[in-house]
Amino acid sequence: MEERQEIHPARDLDQANLVTVAKRQCEASASVLVSVLQDEGIRAIATGGYTAGFRAEAPGVVRVLTFESDAERAREIVSEIEAEIRQNQNLSDGA
């Protein structure tokens, strides 16, 4: 007889690590990225939005965080988005 492993979602989340998968200069850009990741089924949040808006010697940055288990896939998606942006910029520069 197969023994079933008991699932404890709250405890599992307590032990999960959040990692930074991207950094953005403004909250709006980070929010768009969070939405894209969530559309791909990746749980993501943005932190640091309040400090990123201040003008200071050391400007703030908005970090996009995901669970460590989703980080590799999230970074791949971020890389694809950044590559597409660079390609579009190159096309507009050459036009």
Buried (B, 14 or more C-beta within 10 A) or exposed (E): EEEEEEEEEEEEEEEEEBBBBBEBEBBEBBBBBBEBBEEEEBBBBBBBBEBBEEEEEEEBBBBBBBBEEBBEBBBEBBEEBEEEEEEEEEEEEEE
